[in-house]
Amino acid sequence: MAKPNLITFKVDDALADLLQGMPNRSEFIRAAILNALDSTCPLCKGTGILTVDQRRHWDRFAEHHAITECDDCHAWHIVCEQKCEHTHRR
């Protein structure tokens, strides 16, 4: 088995205090990071910013799609407003 990599990062005192009580901090942090990576926006990859090209594609896509709140669970999601053919145009 390959030797695992060691990665360190800084935290403020409040977070350090919270983590201090964790029985297995490393496992908790690994799971939290994997969960965050799995939930990252597929367009911006977690930056919160679209490139000019991504924005151009998004604007075209948004012509026939809307971001809507679910009446049942209140999660925000993308819905297609009409039957449309998704083509790649510049």
C-alpha positions in Angstrom: 0.0 0.0 0.0 1.3 3.4 -0.9 2.2 5.8 1.9 -0.7 8.4 2.3 0.0 12.0 1.6 0.0 14.4 4.5 -1.8 17.7 3.8 -2.1 20.5 6.5 -4.2 23.6 6.5 -4.8 26.5 8.9 -8.0 26.9 10.9 -9.2 29.6 13.3 -9.4 28.9 17.0 -13.1 28.2 17.0 -12.9 25.5 14.3 -9.8 24.0 16.0 -11.8 23.8 19.3 -14.7 22.1 17.5 -12.4 19.6 15.8 -10.5 18.8 19.0 -13.5 16.8 20.3 -13.8 14.6 17.2 -12.8 11.0 17.9 -11.3 10.6 14.4 -10.5 14.1 13.0 -8.7 12.8 9.9 -11.6 10.6 8.9 -14.1 13.4 9.5 -12.1 15.9 7.5 -11.6 13.4 4.6 -15.4 12.7 4.5 -16.2 16.4 4.6 -13.8 17.2 1.8 -15.1 14.3 -0.4 -18.7 15.4 0.3 -17.9 19.0 -0.7 -16.1 17.9 -3.9 -19.1 15.8 -4.8 -21.4 18.8 -4.3 -19.4 21.2 -6.3 -21.1 23.1 -9.2 -20.2 21.4 -12.4 -19.8 24.7 -14.3 -17.7 26.8 -12.0 -16.1 23.9 -10.1 -16.7 25.8 -6.8 -15.2 29.1 -7.7 -18.6 30.9 -7.9 -17.5 32.5 -11.2 -18.1 31.6 -14.8 -15.6 32.3 -17.5 -16.7 34.4 -20.4 -17.1 31.2 -22.5 -19.0 29.4 -19.8 -21.3 32.5 -19.4 -22.0 32.5 -23.1 -23.0 28.8 -23.0 -25.1 29.4 -19.8 -26.9 32.4 -21.4 -27.8 30.2 -24.4 -29.0 27.4 -22.2 -31.0 29.8 -19.9 -33.0 31.0 -22.9 -35.2 27.9 -22.5 -34.5 26.9 -18.9 -35.3 28.4 -15.5 -34.1 27.9 -12.0 -37.2 27.1 -9.9 -38.0 26.2 -6.3 -39.7 22.8 -5.8 -43.1 23.1 -4.3 -42.6 19.9 -2.2 -39.0 20.0 -0.9 -38.1 23.6 -1.6 -34.9 22.7 -3.3 -33.8 24.9 -6.2 -33.4 23.1 -9.5 -33.2 23.7 -13.3 -36.3 23.0 -15.4 -36.7 23.1 -19.2 -39.5 25.5 -20.1 -40.2 23.9 -23.4 -39.3 20.9 -25.6 -36.1 22.1 -27.1 -33.2 20.7 -29.1 -30.0 21.4 -27.3 -27.4 22.3 -29.9 -23.9 23.5 -29.6 -23.8 26.9 -31.2 -21.2 29.6 -30.9 
